[in-house]
């Protein structure tokens, strides 16, 4: 009986990967590609390794990514849907990544003068009349 059970379980294990595997497809577009690697689409789930603020790559997944209303972003090592459209232009884009709109706020991870990375948020960014800059790791509106 035990020998028969082992054979049956082993046979089932060999069948599962081939019968349940979903073929991987190319990466969907999004700003997450700036700080995420090995992104693969498995059906309705996007899987990737994304760098957090500390610079550590973490495995993450975003279910139903096709329903995101805008950009797919890296939110501190986690894939997420952007909630507010295309981020504004500005010099901050050269030294910041993981850029996303969150309501009336602009979020990003920016490089400070000393070289470390800082998670920063500019509240009410739409009220900025001039381009947005990265000043020592902080998003600011220049007067």
C-alpha positions as CSV (number, residue, x, y, z in Angstrom):
1,X,0.0,0.0,0.0
2,X,2.8,2.5,0.9
3,X,4.7,1.7,-2.3
4,X,1.5,2.4,-4.3
5,X,0.9,5.7,-2.5
6,X,4.4,6.9,-3.2
7,X,4.1,6.1,-6.9
8,X,0.7,7.9,-7.1
9,X,2.0,11.1,-5.3
10,X,5.2,11.1,-7.3
11,X,3.2,10.8,-10.5
12,X,0.9,13.7,-9.5
13,X,3.8,15.9,-8.7
14,X,5.2,15.3,-12.1
15,X,2.0,16.1,-13.8
16,X,1.1,19.3,-11.9
17,X,3.9,21.6,-13.3
18,X,3.1,20.8,-16.9
19,X,-0.6,21.0,-16.6
20,X,-0.9,24.1,-14.4
21,X,2.0,26.2,-15.8
22,X,1.0,29.5,-17.4
23,X,3.3,30.6,-20.2
24,X,5.2,33.8,-19.3
25,X,4.9,36.8,-21.6
26,X,6.9,40.0,-22.1
27,X,6.9,42.8,-19.6
28,X,4.0,45.3,-19.7
29,X,5.0,48.9,-20.0
30,X,5.4,51.1,-16.9
31,X,7.9,53.2,-14.9
32,X,8.5,50.2,-12.6
33,X,10.9,49.0,-15.3
34,X,13.4,51.7,-14.1
35,X,13.9,50.0,-10.7
36,X,12.5,46.4,-11.1
37,X,14.1,43.4,-12.9
38,X,13.0,40.0,-14.1
39,X,9.5,41.2,-14.5
40,X,7.2,38.6,-16.0
41,X,3.5,38.5,-16.7
42,X,1.8,35.3,-15.6
43,X,-1.8,35.6,-16.7
44,X,-3.3,38.5,-14.8
45,X,-0.4,38.7,-12.3
46,X,2.8,40.7,-12.9
47,X,5.8,39.3,-10.9
48,X,9.1,41.2,-10.5
49,X,12.0,41.9,-8.2
50,X,11.8,45.6,-7.2
51,X,14.4,47.7,-5.4
52,X,13.2,49.4,-2.2
53,X,14.5,52.6,-0.7
54,X,17.4,50.8,1.0
55,X,18.5,49.4,-2.4
56,X,17.4,45.8,-1.6
57,X,15.6,43.9,-4.4
58,X,12.4,42.2,-3.2
59,X,10.1,39.7,-4.9
60,X,6.7,41.3,-5.5
61,X,3.5,40.6,-7.4
62,X,0.6,42.7,-8.7
63,X,-2.6,40.9,-9.3
64,X,-5.0,42.2,-12.0
65,X,-2.3,44.6,-13.2
66,X,-4.3,45.0,-16.5
67,X,-6.9,47.0,-14.5
68,X,-4.5,49.7,-13.5
69,X,-5.9,53.0,-14.7
70,X,-2.5,54.4,-15.4
71,X,1.2,53.6,-14.8
72,X,2.5,50.6,-13.0
73,X,5.0,51.8,-10.4
74,X,7.5,50.5,-7.9
75,X,6.3,51.8,-4.5
76,X,9.3,51.1,-2.2
77,X,9.9,47.6,-3.4
78,X,6.3,46.7,-4.1
79,X,4.5,46.8,-7.5
80,X,1.4,49.1,-7.4
81,X,-0.9,51.0,-9.7
82,X,-0.3,54.7,-10.0
83,X,-3.4,56.6,-8.9
84,X,-3.1,59.9,-10.8
85,X,-1.7,59.8,-14.2
86,X,1.6,60.9,-15.7
87,X,4.1,62.6,-13.3
88,X,5.0,66.2,-14.1
89,X,8.2,67.1,-15.9
90,X,11.2,68.5,-14.0
91,X,14.8,68.1,-13.3
92,X,14.0,65.7,-10.4
93,X,13.6,62.9,-13.0
94,X,17.3,62.7,-13.6
95,X,18.0,61.8,-9.9
96,X,14.8,60.2,-8.8
97,X,13.0,57.0,-9.6
98,X,9.9,55.1,-8.3
99,X,8.0,58.3,-9.3
100,X,4.3,58.1,-8.8
101,X,1.2,60.3,-8.4
102,X,-0.8,59.6,-5.3
103,X,-3.8,61.8,-5.3
104,X,-2.5,65.4,-5.0
105,X,1.0,64.2,-4.0
106,X,4.0,63.4,-6.0
107,X,6.1,60.5,-4.6
108,X,9.6,59.4,-5.5
109,X,12.8,57.9,-4.2
110,X,15.5,60.6,-4.8
111,X,19.3,60.6,-4.5
112,X,20.6,63.0,-1.9
113,X,23.9,64.9,-2.3
114,X,25.7,62.4,-0.1
115,X,24.6,59.6,-2.5
116,X,22.0,57.8,-0.3
117,X,18.4,57.4,-1.5
118,X,15.4,59.1,0.2
119,X,11.7,58.3,-0.1
120,X,10.1,61.7,-0.5
121,X,6.7,63.2,-1.1
122,X,5.7,66.6,-2.4
123,X,2.1,67.4,-1.2
124,X,-0.1,69.5,-3.6
125,X,2.4,69.3,-6.4
126,X,-0.2,70.5,-8.9
127,X,0.1,74.0,-7.4
128,X,3.8,74.3,-8.5
129,X,4.1,76.9,-11.2
130,X,7.7,76.0,-12.1
131,X,9.4,72.7,-12.7
132,X,10.0,70.4,-9.7
133,X,13.5,69.8,-8.5
134,X,15.4,67.3,-6.3
135,X,17.2,69.3,-3.6
136,X,19.3,66.9,-1.5
137,X,16.8,64.1,-1.7
138,X,13.6,66.2,-1.3
139,X,11.1,67.2,-4.0
140,X,10.6,70.9,-4.1
141,X,8.9,73.6,-6.1
142,X,11.4,76.3,-7.1
143,X,10.1,79.8,-6.5
